[in-house]
Amino acid sequence: MGTGWSTQIPPFNPVDIIDNILRKMNGEDMQPMSPWWKGYIGQILKKKGSTNFVAKGCIEKVKEIHIIIRSI
Protein backbone atom coordinates (compact mmCIF):
# COMPACT_ATOMS: atom_id res chain seq x y z
CA MET A 1 0.00 0.00 0.00
CA GLY A 2 1.31 3.43 -0.94
CA THR A 3 0.79 6.68 0.86
CA GLY A 4 0.93 10.21 -0.44
CA TRP A 5 -1.22 12.53 -2.46
CA SER A 6 -2.02 13.46 -6.01
CA THR A 7 -2.17 16.92 -7.57
CA GLN A 8 -3.03 18.63 -10.83
CA ILE A 9 -0.42 21.36 -10.23
CA PRO A 10 2.42 21.07 -12.76
CA PRO A 11 6.04 21.40 -11.59
CA PHE A 12 7.60 24.84 -12.01
CA ASN A 13 11.16 26.12 -11.97
CA PRO A 14 12.08 26.97 -8.36
CA VAL A 15 13.74 30.21 -9.54
CA ASP A 16 10.49 31.31 -11.24
CA ILE A 17 8.54 30.51 -8.07
CA ILE A 18 10.91 32.56 -5.90
CA ASP A 19 10.78 35.48 -8.36
CA ASN A 20 6.96 35.44 -8.29
CA ILE A 21 6.88 35.29 -4.48
CA LEU A 22 9.17 38.33 -4.33
CA ARG A 23 6.98 40.15 -6.86
CA LYS A 24 3.87 39.38 -4.78
CA MET A 25 5.58 40.57 -1.59
CA ASN A 26 6.49 43.84 -3.34
CA GLY A 27 2.92 44.39 -4.50
CA GLU A 28 3.77 43.63 -8.14
CA ASP A 29 1.84 41.41 -10.55
CA MET A 30 3.11 37.83 -10.79
CA GLN A 31 4.36 36.55 -14.13
CA PRO A 32 2.84 33.45 -15.80
CA MET A 33 4.93 30.31 -15.42
CA SER A 34 5.34 27.30 -17.69
CA PRO A 35 5.96 23.74 -16.46
CA TRP A 36 9.60 22.88 -15.85
CA TRP A 37 11.53 19.63 -15.38
CA LYS A 38 15.25 19.49 -14.66
CA GLY A 39 17.09 18.38 -17.81
CA TYR A 40 14.01 18.59 -20.07
CA ILE A 41 14.91 20.11 -23.43
CA GLY A 42 11.58 19.62 -25.18
CA GLN A 43 9.11 22.40 -25.81
CA ILE A 44 6.03 23.54 -23.91
CA LEU A 45 3.81 24.49 -26.85
CA LYS A 46 0.70 25.99 -25.27
CA LYS A 47 -1.51 26.12 -22.23
CA LYS A 48 -4.81 24.20 -22.34
CA GLY A 49 -7.01 25.09 -19.41
CA SER A 50 -5.84 26.19 -16.00
CA THR A 51 -3.49 23.27 -15.27
CA ASN A 52 -2.94 21.52 -18.61
CA PHE A 53 -0.15 22.16 -21.09
CA VAL A 54 0.84 20.69 -24.46
CA ALA A 55 4.48 19.55 -24.63
CA LYS A 56 6.55 18.24 -27.54
CA GLY A 57 9.06 15.42 -27.19
CA CYS A 58 9.95 11.97 -28.64
CA ILE A 59 8.80 8.45 -27.83
CA GLU A 60 10.72 5.27 -28.60
CA LYS A 61 9.11 1.84 -28.51
CA VAL A 62 11.66 -0.60 -27.10
CA LYS A 63 9.42 -3.63 -26.56
CA GLU A 64 5.71 -4.27 -26.86
CA ILE A 65 5.06 -2.89 -23.37
CA HIS A 66 8.22 -0.81 -22.85
CA ILE A 67 8.60 2.73 -24.14
CA ILE A 68 11.11 5.51 -23.54
CA ILE A 69 9.91 9.11 -23.62
CA ARG A 70 12.59 11.63 -24.46
CA SER A 71 12.58 15.35 -24.91
CA ILE A 72 13.77 16.60 -28.27
Sequence and secondary structure as in RCSB ss.txt:
>XXXX:A:sequence
MGTGWSTQIPPFNPVDIIDNILRKMNGEDMQPMSPWWKGYIGQILKKKGSTNFVAKGCIEKVKEIHIIIRSI
>XXXX:A:secstr
           B HHHHHHHHHHHHTT       B  TT  SEEEEEETTTEEEEEEEEEEEETTEEEEEE 
